[in-house]
Amino acid sequence: MTSRYRSSESANSTSDSASSPSASADSLPPRRRTVVKAAAATAVLAGPLTAALPARAADAAPAFLHGVASGDPLPDGILLWTRVTPTTEATPGSGLGPDTGVEWVIAKDKALTNIVAKGSVTATAASDHTVKADVRGLQPATDYWFRFSAGPTDSPVARTRTAPAADASVANLRFGVVSCANWEAGHFSAYRHLAARGDLDAWLHLGDYIYEYGTGEYGTRDTVVRPHAPTHEILTLADYRTRHGRYKTDPDLKALHAAAPVVAIWDDHEIANDAWSGGAENHTEGAEGAWSARQAAAKQAYFEWMPVRTAVAGTTYRRLRFGKLADLSLLDLRSFRSQQVAVGNGSVDDPDRTLTGRAQLDWLKAGLKASDTTWRLVGNSVMISPFAIGSLTADLLKPLAELLGLPKEGLALNTDQWDGYTDDRRELLAHLRSNAIRNTVFLTGDIHMAWANDVPVDAGTYPLSASAATEFVVTSVTSDNLDDIVKAPEGTISAIAAPIIKAANRHVRWVDTDRHGYGVLDLTADRAQMDYYVLSDRTKPDATSSWARSYRTRSGTQKVERTYDPV
């Protein structure tokens, strides 16, 4: 692929490394499915992992059964990942198998004749036989190909790409954007269609890369398309490793990882539904062990199985830069947050409650203020735009809310989002306004619907008041959305719900409650455009993809508008 960048530097040095990191009932929030059901009502007013792997003789050579991947591109580097299966019994989570030497090479051509770096790492049972190589000394804005080898066995060859130089003038960037992939609900055709494009600088996974539930326990329209491994809810380190291993046998996911580098953050299901710093809705202390142990196990498995760097130990918040065109602040909205409150509880406005934690919010504000790029992207796992039904005008709502102890920004339907932590949101949006920070775009997953939103400073008076940013929310890859939950034909719920949602939330420009798919974000100096694509049938491995809608925000406007063609 030819470079679409103007780059000004190159390097020849290399380095490599292996990475293995080590309430009361009446206050509990509803499950997310309950929240989505409530929205719909308003509108209507596994077999074991080894069974999936190819059979091999006990003395067979090492194998690369889980593909290869790359992530977190830098101007001079990339993080390479794979998992080697040294012996038949060394399945993910087994703790079995010998230490195995793994070599890697990275080259400027797919045939791997022009090798620019190489090294070796050791896969051990202590890291579930996963390995990472943090390769440096590469040229910016450059396509590379890489491969791992163990003994006589070579992995597939995969493509990756470095970021532009920090001071490079970049004409264009293009990212795939996905979230919420429930293995049991269908096939990952969204990944296959993104992989086939061949034009991505990287792809963003905004959370819920895996799901923690046992077989048949999360949506799936009462039909499990393909069972989890393990079949029970995952609780231990071995469980989380096994679940990650099952996901990475999916051919479409492996294809996308082999096509472009990923930039990933976690949301809740990588750990447990509606996770917060001290627990989760889907965790029972005692019966399911200590929350701290489960959280540590989930995070360890995540960092073992994902090509992700940790900027702050045990979290996924970090920042990447793509020349002068964009930087990308990636948030961890699970590790530091206060416990969610029930719908209608006015303590969503409590300044002592936090979604981000003080240190992360200060880091985000400082980074947005200091940024000298055209676009400030924020990888944001839960929706920041207000989502309320039947909110009053601001002049009536606020005094009434004060009197009744209700939320001052309207009755939010999902307090797991920023709606449940309004003081953090007010502080962040006020910071954007008071410092005249333009072109902040939140990229969001979680809610299993597609949205294009302005992000108002005061939703009650909008659009007479200002918009501080914009937000593009992508729907789920496979996880249930409204039509799946209420078992209605695709599109029928959205036709009813979307006008009601937009009437009560005047900053919402578009919402599709019913379809599965992905987004493609395209950036130029003049605009950021999200093209939304939908799948024909999540339950079919050969599902087709079609363009649905496109929205853009033009530089300096802090508002989204419809555009009638994909990039």
Helices and strands as residue ranges (DSSP letters): G 25-27, H 32-44, G 49-52, E 68-74, E 77-83, E 100-107, E 115-123, G 125-127, E 130-135, E 143-150, E 153-154, E 158-161, E 173-178, G 183-185, H 189-197, E 202-205, G 220-222, H 237-247, H 251-257, E 262-264, H 291-305, E 318-322, E 326-330, G 346-349, H 358-370, E 375-380, H 394-404, G 418-420, H 422-434, E 440-444, E 450-456, E 467-473, H 482-486, H 492-504, E 508-512, E 517-523, E 527-535, E 545-554, E 560-563
